[in-house]
């Protein structure tokens, strides 16, 4: 499960992925928050779509 979570995280911040409607600044902010080891709620805050953000938070907070 850890590998899947890593894959999803990398997909979110990938420069080639625009599925989440994130700007490059949004992606950099997610990376900055991740590096600070903040909660997933905080890390994923730049994702503007509430439903998508909540789904991802639930996914990352799930058991490994």
C-alpha positions in Angstrom: 0.0 0.0 0.0 2.9 2.3 0.7 4.0 2.0 -2.9 0.6 2.9 -4.2 0.4 6.0 -1.9 3.9 7.1 -3.2 2.7 6.6 -6.8 -0.5 8.7 -6.1 1.5 11.5 -4.4 4.0 11.6 -7.2 1.1 11.8 -9.7 -0.4 14.7 -7.8 2.8 16.8 -8.0 3.9 15.7 -11.4 4.5 18.5 -13.9 3.0 16.2 -16.6 -0.3 15.8 -14.7 -3.1 18.4 -14.8 -5.8 16.0 -13.6 -6.2 17.9 -10.3 -6.2 21.4 -11.8 -3.1 22.5 -9.9 -0.8 25.2 -10.9 3.0 24.8 -10.6 2.8 27.0 -7.5 0.1 24.7 -6.0 2.3 21.7 -6.6 5.3 23.4 -5.0 3.2 24.3 -2.0 2.1 20.7 -1.6 5.8 19.6 -1.8 6.8 22.2 0.8 4.0 21.1 3.2 4.9 17.4 2.7 8.6 18.2 3.5 7.4 19.8 6.7 5.6 16.6 7.6 2.3 18.3 8.0 -1.0 16.4 8.1 -2.6 15.3 4.8 -5.4 17.8 5.4 -2.8 20.6 5.3 -0.6 19.1 2.6 -3.5 18.7 0.2 -5.2 22.0 1.0 -4.1 23.5 -2.4 -6.4 21.1 -4.2 -9.4 23.3 -4.9 -12.0 20.6 -5.6 -13.4 19.6 -2.1 -14.6 16.2 -3.1 -11.3 15.2 -4.7 -9.3 16.6 -1.8 -11.4 14.8 0.8 -11.1 11.5 -1.2 -7.3 11.9 -1.3 -7.1 12.8 2.4 -9.1 9.6 3.3 -6.8 7.6 1.0 -3.6 8.8 2.5 -4.9 8.6 6.1 -5.9 5.0 5.5 -4.0 2.0 6.8 -0.8 0.9 5.0 
